[in-house]
């Protein structure tokens, strides 16, 4: 698992990658409902993908997209800052080696 954490840390050096860790102290939050992906296209528009244990499907419709963007903001507000997240990941990797 230490290699996975190191891979995440290395990814943060890319200008288009941000890693934000949600601390356990955040407790229950909307991000625990299940995974979803948001990506912004070159034209500035958003696309989204929702996953379950059985399937993955694109979010179709403005209402679904708006819901997922709002959930992302809620999740992001629970997370540590980018720098705090990187520092925590480095501490975790160090403790496992």
C-alpha positions as CSV (number, residue, x, y, z in Angstrom):
1,X,0.0,0.0,0.0
2,X,2.9,2.3,0.5
3,X,3.6,2.3,-3.2
4,X,0.0,3.4,-3.9
5,X,0.4,6.3,-1.5
6,X,3.7,7.2,-3.1
7,X,2.0,7.1,-6.5
8,X,-0.7,9.6,-5.2
9,X,2.1,11.9,-3.9
10,X,3.9,11.7,-7.2
11,X,0.6,12.6,-9.0
12,X,0.3,15.8,-7.1
13,X,3.4,17.1,-8.9
14,X,1.3,17.3,-12.1
15,X,-0.4,20.7,-12.6
16,X,-3.8,19.1,-13.4
17,X,-3.9,16.8,-10.4
18,X,-5.1,17.7,-6.9
19,X,-5.4,15.2,-4.1
20,X,-7.5,16.1,-1.1
21,X,-7.8,13.7,1.9
22,X,-10.9,13.7,4.1
23,X,-9.9,13.1,7.7
24,X,-11.7,10.5,9.8
25,X,-12.7,13.3,12.1
26,X,-15.1,14.5,9.4
27,X,-17.4,11.6,10.2
28,X,-20.3,10.8,7.9
29,X,-20.4,13.0,4.7
30,X,-22.1,12.9,1.4
31,X,-19.0,11.5,-0.3
32,X,-19.6,8.1,1.4
33,X,-22.8,7.5,-0.7
34,X,-20.6,6.3,-3.5
35,X,-18.0,7.2,-6.1
36,X,-18.5,9.7,-8.9
37,X,-16.2,11.4,-11.3
38,X,-16.2,15.0,-12.6
39,X,-14.2,16.3,-15.4
40,X,-14.1,19.6,-17.2
41,X,-13.8,19.6,-21.0
42,X,-11.5,21.9,-23.0
43,X,-14.6,24.0,-23.7
44,X,-15.2,24.5,-19.9
45,X,-18.3,22.2,-19.8
46,X,-18.6,19.5,-17.1
47,X,-19.1,15.8,-17.6
48,X,-19.9,13.4,-14.8
49,X,-19.8,9.6,-14.2
50,X,-21.6,7.8,-11.4
51,X,-20.6,4.3,-10.2
52,X,-22.1,1.5,-8.3
53,X,-20.6,-1.9,-7.5
54,X,-22.3,-3.2,-10.7
55,X,-22.2,-0.4,-13.2
56,X,-20.9,3.0,-14.2
57,X,-23.1,5.4,-16.1
58,X,-22.7,9.0,-17.3
59,X,-24.7,11.6,-15.5
60,X,-27.2,12.8,-18.0
61,X,-29.2,15.9,-17.6
62,X,-28.4,19.3,-16.0
63,X,-30.1,18.3,-12.7
64,X,-27.8,15.3,-12.2
65,X,-24.8,17.3,-13.1
66,X,-25.8,20.1,-10.7
67,X,-26.4,17.6,-7.9
68,X,-22.9,16.0,-8.4
69,X,-21.2,19.4,-8.6
70,X,-22.9,20.4,-5.3
71,X,-21.9,17.1,-3.7
72,X,-18.3,17.7,-4.8
73,X,-18.3,21.1,-3.1
74,X,-19.7,19.5,0.1
75,X,-17.0,16.8,0.0
76,X,-14.3,19.3,-0.8
77,X,-15.3,21.4,2.1
78,X,-14.7,18.4,4.5
79,X,-11.3,17.7,3.0
80,X,-7.9,18.9,4.1
81,X,-6.2,21.5,1.9
82,X,-4.1,20.3,-0.9
83,X,-0.8,20.9,1.0
84,X,-2.2,19.4,4.2
85,X,-3.3,16.3,2.2
86,X,0.2,15.9,0.6
87,X,1.9,16.3,4.0
88,X,-0.4,13.7,5.6
89,X,0.2,11.3,2.7
90,X,4.0,11.7,3.2
91,X,3.6,11.0,6.9
92,X,1.6,7.9,6.2
93,X,4.1,6.6,3.6
94,X,7.0,7.3,6.0
95,X,5.3,5.4,8.8
96,X,4.7,2.4,6.6
97,X,8.4,2.1,5.5
